[in-house]
């Protein structure tokens, strides 16, 4: 679970207008968002892809191309 302790900036009327996070909290939040984006992209790929290539085939191709 993501643990952040936000602090709020308020205007003259007492309405919240901004949030302040520590750099550590900000970095953790950004990592969490990136992980969620990766998960969503993987879900979309699994649902929409009709063919998958075997890992060994991909590895052999990359070796043949000099990328591994």
N, CA, C and O atoms as a Tripos MOL2 file, in Angstrom:
@<TRIPOS>MOLECULE
protein
  272   271    68     0     0
PROTEIN
NO_CHARGES

@<TRIPOS>ATOM
      1 N           0.8530   -1.1880    0.0000 N.3       1 UNK1
      2 CA          0.0000    0.0000    0.0000 C.3       1 UNK1
      3 C           0.8870    1.2360    0.0000 C.2       1 UNK1
      4 O           1.9180    1.2770    0.6720 O.2       1 UNK1
      5 N           0.4840    2.2170   -0.7440 N.am      2 UNK2
      6 CA          1.2050    3.4660   -0.8600 C.3       2 UNK2
      7 C           0.9120    4.3250    0.3580 C.2       2 UNK2
      8 O          -0.2490    4.5700    0.6870 O.2       2 UNK2
      9 N           1.9670    4.7830    1.0290 N.am      3 UNK3
     10 CA          1.7890    5.5610    2.2440 C.3       3 UNK3
     11 C           2.2970    6.9820    2.0070 C.2       3 UNK3
     12 O           3.5050    7.2190    1.9860 O.2       3 UNK3
     13 N           1.3800    7.9170    1.8310 N.am      4 UNK4
     14 CA          1.7480    9.3200    1.6630 C.3       4 UNK4
     15 C           1.0390   10.1540    2.7130 C.2       4 UNK4
     16 O          -0.0600    9.8290    3.1620 O.2       4 UNK4
     17 N           1.6860   11.2170    3.0830 N.am      5 UNK5
     18 CA          1.1290   12.1400    4.0740 C.3       5 UNK5
     19 C           1.0720   13.5300    3.4540 C.2       5 UNK5
     20 O           1.9550   14.3550    3.6880 O.2       5 UNK5
     21 N           0.0400   13.7850    2.6700 N.am      6 UNK6
     22 CA         -0.0310   15.0650    1.9740 C.3       6 UNK6
     23 C          -0.2850   16.2320    2.9290 C.2       6 UNK6
     24 O          -0.9690   16.1060    3.9440 O.2       6 UNK6
     25 N           0.2930   17.3590    2.5580 N.am      7 UNK7
     26 CA         -0.0070   18.6190    3.2430 C.3       7 UNK7
     27 C          -0.6860   19.5000    2.2110 C.2       7 UNK7
     28 O          -0.3290   19.4740    1.0330 O.2       7 UNK7
     29 N          -1.6410   20.2620    2.6400 N.am      8 UNK8
     30 CA         -2.4520   21.0510    1.7210 C.3       8 UNK8
     31 C          -2.1710   22.5320    1.8650 C.2       8 UNK8
     32 O          -1.9450   23.0430    2.9620 O.2       8 UNK8
     33 N          -2.1920   23.2040    0.7340 N.am      9 UNK9
     34 CA         -2.1510   24.6660    0.7190 C.3       9 UNK9
     35 C          -3.5860   25.1270    0.5170 C.2       9 UNK9
     36 O          -4.3240   24.5710   -0.2960 O.2       9 UNK9
     37 N          -3.9630   26.1360    1.2590 N.am     10 UNK10
     38 CA         -5.3390   26.6270    1.1760 C.3      10 UNK10
     39 C          -5.3400   28.0960    0.7830 C.2      10 UNK10
     40 O          -4.3780   28.8230    1.0310 O.2      10 UNK10
     41 N          -6.4340   28.5160    0.1680 N.am     11 UNK11
     42 CA         -6.5640   29.9270   -0.1920 C.3      11 UNK11
     43 C          -7.1520   30.7000    0.9870 C.2      11 UNK11
     44 O          -7.3440   30.1470    2.0700 O.2      11 UNK11
     45 N          -7.4270   31.9500    0.7710 N.am     12 UNK12
     46 CA         -7.9410   32.8120    1.8430 C.3      12 UNK12
     47 C          -9.2900   32.3440    2.3760 C.2      12 UNK12
     48 O          -9.6510   32.6410    3.5150 O.2      12 UNK12
     49 N         -10.0370   31.6100    1.5450 N.am     13 UNK13
     50 CA        -11.3390   31.0980    1.9780 C.3      13 UNK13
     51 C         -11.2320   29.7410    2.6560 C.2      13 UNK13
     52 O         -12.2430   29.1710    3.0650 O.2      13 UNK13
     53 N         -10.0350   29.2250    2.7770 N.am     14 UNK14
     54 CA         -9.8370   27.9340    3.4270 C.3      14 UNK14
     55 C         -10.0150   26.7400    2.5060 C.2      14 UNK14
     56 O         -10.0350   25.6020    2.9740 O.2      14 UNK14
     57 N         -10.1440   26.9750    1.2110 N.am     15 UNK15
     58 CA        -10.2990   25.8810    0.2480 C.3      15 UNK15
     59 C          -8.9270   25.3390   -0.1510 C.2      15 UNK15
     60 O          -7.9850   26.0990   -0.3740 O.2      15 UNK15
     61 N          -8.8360   24.0380   -0.2340 N.am     16 UNK16
     62 CA         -7.5870   23.4080   -0.6430 C.3      16 UNK16
     63 C          -7.2990   23.7540   -2.0980 C.2      16 UNK16
     64 O          -8.1590   23.5970   -2.9650 O.2      16 UNK16
     65 N          -6.0840   24.2270   -2.3580 N.am     17 UNK17
     66 CA         -5.7110   24.6230   -3.7170 C.3      17 UNK17
     67 C          -4.5100   23.8450   -4.2530 C.2      17 UNK17
     68 O          -4.2720   23.8380   -5.4600 O.2      17 UNK17
     69 N          -3.7520   23.1950   -3.3760 N.am     18 UNK18
     70 CA         -2.5720   22.4500   -3.8160 C.3      18 UNK18
     71 C          -2.1940   21.4340   -2.7510 C.2      18 UNK18
     72 O          -2.6220   21.5110   -1.6000 O.2      18 UNK18
     73 N          -1.3730   20.4770   -3.1790 N.am     19 UNK19
     74 CA         -0.8960   19.4270   -2.2790 C.3      19 UNK19
     75 C           0.6220   19.4670   -2.2770 C.2      19 UNK19
     76 O           1.2500   19.6560   -3.3190 O.2      19 UNK19
     77 N           1.2030   19.2890   -1.1030 N.am     20 UNK20
     78 CA          2.6530   19.2310   -0.9770 C.3      20 UNK20
     79 C           3.0250   17.8400   -0.4900 C.2      20 UNK20
     80 O           2.5070   17.3620    0.5190 O.2      20 UNK20
     81 N           3.9440   17.1890   -1.2300 N.am     21 UNK21
     82 CA          4.4700   15.8790   -0.8450 C.3      21 UNK21
     83 C           5.9750   15.9900   -0.6870 C.2      21 UNK21
     84 O           6.6130   16.8340   -1.3150 O.2      21 UNK21
     85 N           6.5340   15.1390    0.1470 N.am     22 UNK22
     86 CA          7.9920   15.0790    0.2270 C.3      22 UNK22
     87 C           8.5000   14.4740   -1.0760 C.2      22 UNK22
     88 O           7.7310   13.8410   -1.8000 O.2      22 UNK22
     89 N           9.7670   14.6550   -1.3840 N.am     23 UNK23
     90 CA         10.3370   14.0790   -2.6040 C.3      23 UNK23
     91 C          10.2400   12.5550   -2.5650 C.2      23 UNK23
     92 O           9.9830   11.9280   -3.5930 O.2      23 UNK23
     93 N          10.4390   11.9580   -1.4040 N.am     24 UNK24
     94 CA         10.3380   10.5010   -1.2870 C.3      24 UNK24
     95 C           8.9200   10.0480   -1.6230 C.2      24 UNK24
     96 O           8.7320    9.0910   -2.3730 O.2      24 UNK24
     97 N           7.9250   10.7370   -1.0670 N.am     25 UNK25
     98 CA          6.5380   10.3930   -1.3490 C.3      25 UNK25
     99 C           6.2070   10.5870   -2.8270 C.2      25 UNK25
    100 O           5.5120    9.7680   -3.4290 O.2      25 UNK25
    101 N           6.7110   11.6790   -3.4050 N.am     26 UNK26
    102 CA          6.4750   11.9500   -4.8200 C.3      26 UNK26
    103 C           7.0610   10.8330   -5.6800 C.2      26 UNK26
    104 O           6.3930   10.3340   -6.5860 O.2      26 UNK26
    105 N           8.3060   10.4380   -5.4010 N.am     27 UNK27
    106 CA          8.9420    9.3730   -6.1740 C.3      27 UNK27
    107 C           8.1750    8.0570   -6.0440 C.2      27 UNK27
    108 O           7.9690    7.3560   -7.0350 O.2      27 UNK27
    109 N           7.7570    7.7250   -4.8320 N.am     28 UNK28
    110 CA          6.9790    6.5050   -4.6300 C.3      28 UNK28
    111 C           5.6590    6.5550   -5.3930 C.2      28 UNK28
    112 O           5.2420    5.5580   -5.9820 O.2      28 UNK28
    113 N           5.0120    7.6950   -5.3830 N.am     29 UNK29
    114 CA          3.7600    7.8660   -6.1060 C.3      29 UNK29
    115 C           3.9840    7.6930   -7.6080 C.2      29 UNK29
    116 O           3.2010    7.0210   -8.2800 O.2      29 UNK29
    117 N           5.0430    8.2930   -8.1310 N.am     30 UNK30
    118 CA          5.3430    8.1710   -9.5630 C.3      30 UNK30
    119 C           5.6680    6.7230   -9.9290 C.2      30 UNK30
    120 O           5.2270    6.2470  -10.9760 O.2      30 UNK30
    121 N           6.4220    6.0180   -9.0980 N.am     31 UNK31
    122 CA          6.7200    4.6010   -9.3440 C.3      31 UNK31
    123 C           5.4350    3.7840   -9.3640 C.2      31 UNK31
    124 O           5.2610    2.9060  -10.2100 O.2      31 UNK31
    125 N           4.5490    4.0730   -8.4400 N.am     32 UNK32
    126 CA          3.2750    3.3590   -8.3560 C.3      32 UNK32
    127 C           2.4430    3.5940   -9.6280 C.2      32 UNK32
    128 O           1.8560    2.6630  -10.1790 O.2      32 UNK32
    129 N           2.4060    4.8300  -10.0720 N.am     33 UNK33
    130 CA          1.6670    5.1610  -11.2950 C.3      33 UNK33
    131 C           2.2810    4.4330  -12.4940 C.2      33 UNK33
    132 O           1.5540    3.8820  -13.3200 O.2      33 UNK33
    133 N           3.6130    4.4280  -12.5920 N.am     34 UNK34
    134 CA          4.2780    3.7440  -13.7050 C.3      34 UNK34
    135 C           3.9820    2.2460  -13.6830 C.2      34 UNK34
    136 O           3.7470    1.6410  -14.7290 O.2      34 UNK34
    137 N           3.9920    1.6510  -12.4950 N.am     35 UNK35
    138 CA          3.6580    0.2320  -12.3790 C.3      35 UNK35
    139 C           2.2250   -0.0400  -12.8450 C.2      35 UNK35
    140 O           1.9700   -1.0210  -13.5430 O.2      35 UNK35
    141 N           1.3040    0.8250  -12.4600 N.am     36 UNK36
    142 CA         -0.0830    0.6700  -12.8910 C.3      36 UNK36
    143 C          -0.2170    0.8100  -14.4060 C.2      36 UNK36
    144 O          -0.9610    0.0620  -15.0400 O.2      36 UNK36
    145 N           0.5100    1.7750  -14.9840 N.am     37 UNK37
    146 CA          0.4770    1.9400  -16.4420 C.3      37 UNK37
    147 C           1.0050    0.6940  -17.1410 C.2      37 UNK37
    148 O           0.4320    0.2410  -18.1310 O.2      37 UNK37
    149 N           2.1090    0.1360  -16.6170 N.am     38 UNK38
    150 CA          2.6770   -1.0900  -17.1980 C.3      38 UNK38
    151 C           1.6720   -2.2340  -17.1360 C.2      38 UNK38
    152 O           1.5220   -2.9890  -18.0960 O.2      38 UNK38
    153 N           0.9950   -2.3560  -16.0170 N.am     39 UNK39
    154 CA          0.0000   -3.4150  -15.8440 C.3      39 UNK39
    155 C          -1.1440   -3.2540  -16.8360 C.2      39 UNK39
    156 O          -1.5900   -4.2280  -17.4420 O.2      39 UNK39
    157 N          -1.6180   -2.0180  -16.9990 N.am     40 UNK40
    158 CA         -2.7000   -1.7630  -17.9500 C.3      40 UNK40
    159 C          -2.2640   -2.0740  -19.3840 C.2      40 UNK40
    160 O          -3.0270   -2.6580  -20.1530 O.2      40 UNK40
    161 N          -1.0400   -1.6840  -19.7400 N.am     41 UNK41
    162 CA         -0.5380   -1.9760  -21.0820 C.3      41 UNK41
    163 C          -0.4430   -3.4770  -21.3140 C.2      41 UNK41
    164 O          -0.7650   -3.9590  -22.4010 O.2      41 UNK41
    165 N          -0.0060   -4.2190  -20.3030 N.am     42 UNK42
    166 CA          0.0950   -5.6700  -20.4240 C.3      42 UNK42
    167 C          -1.2950   -6.2870  -20.5790 C.2      42 UNK42
    168 O          -1.4870   -7.1860  -21.3980 O.2      42 UNK42
    169 N          -2.2470   -5.8160  -19.8110 N.am     43 UNK43
    170 CA         -3.6170   -6.3170  -19.9330 C.3      43 UNK43
    171 C          -4.1680   -6.0800  -21.3370 C.2      43 UNK43
    172 O          -4.7970   -6.9640  -21.9180 O.2      43 UNK43
    173 N          -3.9310   -4.8950  -21.8760 N.am     44 UNK44
    174 CA         -4.4050   -4.5790  -23.2260 C.3      44 UNK44
    175 C          -3.7280   -5.4890  -24.2440 C.2      44 UNK44
    176 O          -4.3830   -6.0050  -25.1500 O.2      44 UNK44
    177 N          -2.4210   -5.6860  -24.1000 N.am     45 UNK45
    178 CA         -1.6850   -6.5390  -25.0350 C.3      45 UNK45
    179 C          -2.2050   -7.9680  -25.0040 C.2      45 UNK45
    180 O          -2.3650   -8.5950  -26.0520 O.2      45 UNK45
    181 N          -2.4650   -8.4800  -23.8260 N.am     46 UNK46
    182 CA         -2.9610   -9.8570  -23.6990 C.3      46 UNK46
    183 C          -4.3420   -9.9830  -24.3220 C.2      46 UNK46
    184 O          -4.6370  -10.9840  -24.9750 O.2      46 UNK46
    185 N          -5.1940   -8.9760  -24.1300 N.am     47 UNK47
    186 CA         -6.5550   -9.0330  -24.6680 C.3      47 UNK47
    187 C          -6.6050   -8.8610  -26.1870 C.2      47 UNK47
    188 O          -7.4790   -9.4230  -26.8470 O.2      47 UNK47
    189 N          -5.6770   -8.0940  -26.7360 N.am     48 UNK48
    190 CA         -5.7610   -7.7590  -28.1580 C.3      48 UNK48
    191 C          -4.8240   -8.5800  -29.0390 C.2      48 UNK48
    192 O          -5.0670   -8.7010  -30.2400 O.2      48 UNK48
    193 N          -3.7820   -9.1350  -28.4830 N.am     49 UNK49
    194 CA         -2.8110   -9.8820  -29.2880 C.3      49 UNK49
    195 C          -3.3650  -11.2480  -29.6460 C.2      49 UNK49
    196 O          -3.9590  -11.9310  -28.8110 O.2      49 UNK49
    197 N          -3.1650  -11.6370  -30.8880 N.am     50 UNK50
    198 CA         -3.6580  -12.9330  -31.3310 C.3      50 UNK50
    199 C          -2.5410  -13.9600  -31.4590 C.2      50 UNK50
    200 O          -2.7940  -15.1640  -31.4240 O.2      50 UNK50
    201 N          -1.3080  -13.4890  -31.6060 N.am     51 UNK51
    202 CA         -0.1790  -14.4110  -31.7170 C.3      51 UNK51
    203 C           0.9120  -13.9950  -30.7460 C.2      51 UNK51
    204 O           1.1860  -12.8080  -30.5650 O.2      51 UNK51
    205 N           1.5200  -14.9740  -30.1350 N.am     52 UNK52
    206 CA          2.6550  -14.7240  -29.2610 C.3      52 UNK52
    207 C           3.8320  -15.5330  -29.7540 C.2      52 UNK52
    208 O           3.6770  -16.6540  -30.2390 O.2      52 UNK52
    209 N           5.0040  -14.9540  -29.6240 N.am     53 UNK53
    210 CA          6.2130  -15.6230  -30.0640 C.3      53 UNK53
    211 C           6.9150  -16.1990  -28.8410 C.2      53 UNK53
    212 O           6.9590  -15.5630  -27.7880 O.2      53 UNK53
    213 N           7.4570  -17.3900  -28.9790 N.am     54 UNK54
    214 CA          8.1540  -18.0540  -27.8880 C.3      54 UNK54
    215 C           9.4100  -17.2680  -27.5070 C.2      54 UNK54
    216 O          10.1050  -16.7250  -28.3660 O.2      54 UNK54
    217 N           9.6790  -17.2190  -26.2240 N.am     55 UNK55
    218 CA         10.8470  -16.5000  -25.6990 C.3      55 UNK55
    219 C          12.1320  -16.9740  -26.3600 C.2      55 UNK55
    220 O          12.9880  -16.1540  -26.6900 O.2      55 UNK55
    221 N          12.2870  -18.2700  -26.5590 N.am     56 UNK56
    222 CA         13.5180  -18.8060  -27.1600 C.3      56 UNK56
    223 C          13.6960  -18.2990  -28.5900 C.2      56 UNK56
    224 O          14.8170  -18.0330  -29.0210 O.2      56 UNK56
    225 N          12.5920  -18.1660  -29.3230 N.am     57 UNK57
    226 CA         12.6640  -17.6380  -30.6850 C.3      57 UNK57
    227 C          13.1040  -16.1740  -30.6830 C.2      57 UNK57
    228 O          13.9470  -15.7680  -31.4820 O.2      57 UNK57
    229 N          12.5370  -15.4120  -29.7990 N.am     58 UNK58
    230 CA         12.8910  -13.9910  -29.6960 C.3      58 UNK58
    231 C          14.3620  -13.8560  -29.3340 C.2      58 UNK58
    232 O          15.0810  -13.0490  -29.9240 O.2      58 UNK58
    233 N          14.8040  -14.6410  -28.3690 N.am     59 UNK59
    234 CA         16.2050  -14.5900  -27.9340 C.3      59 UNK59
    235 C          17.1430  -14.9510  -29.0840 C.2      59 UNK59
    236 O          18.1660  -14.2940  -29.2750 O.2      59 UNK59
    237 N          16.8050  -15.9890  -29.8520 N.am     60 UNK60
    238 CA         17.6300  -16.4050  -30.9830 C.3      60 UNK60
    239 C          17.7030  -15.2950  -32.0310 C.2      60 UNK60
    240 O          18.7690  -15.0370  -32.5900 O.2      60 UNK60
    241 N          16.5780  -14.6420  -32.2950 N.am     61 UNK61
    242 CA         16.5610  -13.5410  -33.2630 C.3      61 UNK61
    243 C          17.4300  -12.3800  -32.7950 C.2      61 UNK61
    244 O          18.1850  -11.8060  -33.5800 O.2      61 UNK61
    245 N          17.3220  -12.0390  -31.5240 N.am     62 UNK62
    246 CA         18.1220  -10.9400  -30.9910 C.3      62 UNK62
    247 C          19.6140  -11.2710  -31.0420 C.2      62 UNK62
    248 O          20.4320  -10.3990  -31.3380 O.2      62 UNK62
    249 N          19.9710  -12.5170  -30.7570 N.am     63 UNK63
    250 CA         21.3670  -12.9260  -30.8460 C.3      63 UNK63
    251 C          21.8580  -12.8390  -32.2870 C.2      63 UNK63
    252 O          22.9680  -12.3740  -32.5430 O.2      63 UNK63
    253 N          21.0290  -13.2870  -33.2270 N.am     64 UNK64
    254 CA         21.4030  -13.2520  -34.6440 C.3      64 UNK64
    255 C          21.6010  -11.8200  -35.1230 C.2      64 UNK64
    256 O          22.4330  -11.5700  -35.9940 O.2      64 UNK64
    257 N          20.8510  -10.8840  -34.5690 N.am     65 UNK65
    258 CA         20.9580   -9.4800  -34.9290 C.3      65 UNK65
    259 C          22.0620   -8.7740  -34.1540 C.2      65 UNK65
    260 O          22.3150   -7.5890  -34.3710 O.2      65 UNK65
    261 N          22.7210   -9.4990  -33.2470 N.am     66 UNK66
    262 CA         23.8000   -8.9040  -32.4610 C.3      66 UNK66
    263 C          23.3270   -7.9810  -31.3690 C.2      66 UNK66
    264 O          24.0940   -7.1490  -30.8840 O.2      66 UNK66
    265 N          22.0820   -8.1120  -30.9740 N.am     67 UNK67
    266 CA         21.5290   -7.2510  -29.9250 C.3      67 UNK67
    267 C          21.6310   -7.8650  -28.5340 C.2      67 UNK67
    268 O          21.3210   -7.2230  -27.5300 O.2      67 UNK67
    269 N          22.0770   -9.1340  -28.4930 N.am     68 UNK68
    270 CA         22.3100   -9.8000  -27.2030 C.3      68 UNK68
    271 C          23.7060  -10.3230  -27.1450 C.2      68 UNK68
    272 O          24.1010  -10.9170  -26.1420 O.2      68 UNK68
@<TRIPOS>BOND
     1     1     2 1
     2     2     3 1
     3     3     4 2
     4     3     5 am
     5     5     6 1
     6     6     7 1
     7     7     8 2
     8     7     9 am
     9     9    10 1
    10    10    11 1
    11    11    12 2
    12    11    13 am
    13    13    14 1
    14    14    15 1
    15    15    16 2
    16    15    17 am
    17    17    18 1
    18    18    19 1
    19    19    20 2
    20    19    21 am
    21    21    22 1
    22    22    23 1
    23    23    24 2
    24    23    25 am
    25    25    26 1
    26    26    27 1
    27    27    28 2
    28    27    29 am
    29    29    30 1
    30    30    31 1
    31    31    32 2
    32    31    33 am
    33    33    34 1
    34    34    35 1
    35    35    36 2
    36    35    37 am
    37    37    38 1
    38    38    39 1
    39    39    40 2
    40    39    41 am
    41    41    42 1
    42    42    43 1
    43    43    44 2
    44    43    45 am
    45    45    46 1
    46    46    47 1
    47    47    48 2
    48    47    49 am
    49    49    50 1
    50    50    51 1
    51    51    52 2
    52    51    53 am
    53    53    54 1
    54    54    55 1
    55    55    56 2
    56    55    57 am
    57    57    58 1
    58    58    59 1
    59    59    60 2
    60    59    61 am
    61    61    62 1
    62    62    63 1
    63    63    64 2
    64    63    65 am
    65    65    66 1
    66    66    67 1
    67    67    68 2
    68    67    69 am
    69    69    70 1
    70    70    71 1
    71    71    72 2
    72    71    73 am
    73    73    74 1
    74    74    75 1
    75    75    76 2
    76    75    77 am
    77    77    78 1
    78    78    79 1
    79    79    80 2
    80    79    81 am
    81    81    82 1
    82    82    83 1
    83    83    84 2
    84    83    85 am
    85    85    86 1
    86    86    87 1
    87    87    88 2
    88    87    89 am
    89    89    90 1
    90    90    91 1
    91    91    92 2
    92    91    93 am
    93    93    94 1
    94    94    95 1
    95    95    96 2
    96    95    97 am
    97    97    98 1
    98    98    99 1
    99    99   100 2
   100    99   101 am
   101   101   102 1
   102   102   103 1
   103   103   104 2
   104   103   105 am
   105   105   106 1
   106   106   107 1
   107   107   108 2
   108   107   109 am
   109   109   110 1
   110   110   111 1
   111   111   112 2
   112   111   113 am
   113   113   114 1
   114   114   115 1
   115   115   116 2
   116   115   117 am
   117   117   118 1
   118   118   119 1
   119   119   120 2
   120   119   121 am
   121   121   122 1
   122   122   123 1
   123   123   124 2
   124   123   125 am
   125   125   126 1
   126   126   127 1
   127   127   128 2
   128   127   129 am
   129   129   130 1
   130   130   131 1
   131   131   132 2
   132   131   133 am
   133   133   134 1
   134   134   135 1
   135   135   136 2
   136   135   137 am
   137   137   138 1
   138   138   139 1
   139   139   140 2
   140   139   141 am
   141   141   142 1
   142   142   143 1
   143   143   144 2
   144   143   145 am
   145   145   146 1
   146   146   147 1
   147   147   148 2
   148   147   149 am
   149   149   150 1
   150   150   151 1
   151   151   152 2
   152   151   153 am
   153   153   154 1
   154   154   155 1
   155   155   156 2
   156   155   157 am
   157   157   158 1
   158   158   159 1
   159   159   160 2
   160   159   161 am
   161   161   162 1
   162   162   163 1
   163   163   164 2
   164   163   165 am
   165   165   166 1
   166   166   167 1
   167   167   168 2
   168   167   169 am
   169   169   170 1
   170   170   171 1
   171   171   172 2
   172   171   173 am
   173   173   174 1
   174   174   175 1
   175   175   176 2
   176   175   177 am
   177   177   178 1
   178   178   179 1
   179   179   180 2
   180   179   181 am
   181   181   182 1
   182   182   183 1
   183   183   184 2
   184   183   185 am
   185   185   186 1
   186   186   187 1
   187   187   188 2
   188   187   189 am
   189   189   190 1
   190   190   191 1
   191   191   192 2
   192   191   193 am
   193   193   194 1
   194   194   195 1
   195   195   196 2
   196   195   197 am
   197   197   198 1
   198   198   199 1
   199   199   200 2
   200   199   201 am
   201   201   202 1
   202   202   203 1
   203   203   204 2
   204   203   205 am
   205   205   206 1
   206   206   207 1
   207   207   208 2
   208   207   209 am
   209   209   210 1
   210   210   211 1
   211   211   212 2
   212   211   213 am
   213   213   214 1
   214   214   215 1
   215   215   216 2
   216   215   217 am
   217   217   218 1
   218   218   219 1
   219   219   220 2
   220   219   221 am
   221   221   222 1
   222   222   223 1
   223   223   224 2
   224   223   225 am
   225   225   226 1
   226   226   227 1
   227   227   228 2
   228   227   229 am
   229   229   230 1
   230   230   231 1
   231   231   232 2
   232   231   233 am
   233   233   234 1
   234   234   235 1
   235   235   236 2
   236   235   237 am
   237   237   238 1
   238   238   239 1
   239   239   240 2
   240   239   241 am
   241   241   242 1
   242   242   243 1
   243   243   244 2
   244   243   245 am
   245   245   246 1
   246   246   247 1
   247   247   248 2
   248   247   249 am
   249   249   250 1
   250   250   251 1
   251   251   252 2
   252   251   253 am
   253   253   254 1
   254   254   255 1
   255   255   256 2
   256   255   257 am
   257   257   258 1
   258   258   259 1
   259   259   260 2
   260   259   261 am
   261   261   262 1
   262   262   263 1
   263   263   264 2
   264   263   265 am
   265   265   266 1
   266   266   267 1
   267   267   268 2
   268   267   269 am
   269   269   270 1
   270   270   271 1
   271   271   272 2
@<TRIPOS>SUBSTRUCTURE
     1 UNK1         2 RESIDUE 1 A UNK
     2 UNK2         6 RESIDUE 1 A UNK
     3 UNK3        10 RESIDUE 1 A UNK
     4 UNK4        14 RESIDUE 1 A UNK
     5 UNK5        18 RESIDUE 1 A UNK
     6 UNK6        22 RESIDUE 1 A UNK
     7 UNK7        26 RESIDUE 1 A UNK
     8 UNK8        30 RESIDUE 1 A UNK
     9 UNK9        34 RESIDUE 1 A UNK
    10 UNK10       38 RESIDUE 1 A UNK
    11 UNK11       42 RESIDUE 1 A UNK
    12 UNK12       46 RESIDUE 1 A UNK
    13 UNK13       50 RESIDUE 1 A UNK
    14 UNK14       54 RESIDUE 1 A UNK
    15 UNK15       58 RESIDUE 1 A UNK
    16 UNK16       62 RESIDUE 1 A UNK
    17 UNK17       66 RESIDUE 1 A UNK
    18 UNK18       70 RESIDUE 1 A UNK
    19 UNK19       74 RESIDUE 1 A UNK
    20 UNK20       78 RESIDUE 1 A UNK
    21 UNK21       82 RESIDUE 1 A UNK
    22 UNK22       86 RESIDUE 1 A UNK
    23 UNK23       90 RESIDUE 1 A UNK
    24 UNK24       94 RESIDUE 1 A UNK
    25 UNK25       98 RESIDUE 1 A UNK
    26 UNK26      102 RESIDUE 1 A UNK
    27 UNK27      106 RESIDUE 1 A UNK
    28 UNK28      110 RESIDUE 1 A UNK
    29 UNK29      114 RESIDUE 1 A UNK
    30 UNK30      118 RESIDUE 1 A UNK
    31 UNK31      122 RESIDUE 1 A UNK
    32 UNK32      126 RESIDUE 1 A UNK
    33 UNK33      130 RESIDUE 1 A UNK
    34 UNK34      134 RESIDUE 1 A UNK
    35 UNK35      138 RESIDUE 1 A UNK
    36 UNK36      142 RESIDUE 1 A UNK
    37 UNK37      146 RESIDUE 1 A UNK
    38 UNK38      150 RESIDUE 1 A UNK
    39 UNK39      154 RESIDUE 1 A UNK
    40 UNK40      158 RESIDUE 1 A UNK
    41 UNK41      162 RESIDUE 1 A UNK
    42 UNK42      166 RESIDUE 1 A UNK
    43 UNK43      170 RESIDUE 1 A UNK
    44 UNK44      174 RESIDUE 1 A UNK
    45 UNK45      178 RESIDUE 1 A UNK
    46 UNK46      182 RESIDUE 1 A UNK
    47 UNK47      186 RESIDUE 1 A UNK
    48 UNK48      190 RESIDUE 1 A UNK
    49 UNK49      194 RESIDUE 1 A UNK
    50 UNK50      198 RESIDUE 1 A UNK
    51 UNK51      202 RESIDUE 1 A UNK
    52 UNK52      206 RESIDUE 1 A UNK
    53 UNK53      210 RESIDUE 1 A UNK
    54 UNK54      214 RESIDUE 1 A UNK
    55 UNK55      218 RESIDUE 1 A UNK
    56 UNK56      222 RESIDUE 1 A UNK
    57 UNK57      226 RESIDUE 1 A UNK
    58 UNK58      230 RESIDUE 1 A UNK
    59 UNK59      234 RESIDUE 1 A UNK
    60 UNK60      238 RESIDUE 1 A UNK
    61 UNK61      242 RESIDUE 1 A UNK
    62 UNK62      246 RESIDUE 1 A UNK
    63 UNK63      250 RESIDUE 1 A UNK
    64 UNK64      254 RESIDUE 1 A UNK
    65 UNK65      258 RESIDUE 1 A UNK
    66 UNK66      262 RESIDUE 1 A UNK
    67 UNK67      266 RESIDUE 1 A UNK
    68 UNK68      270 RESIDUE 1 A UNK
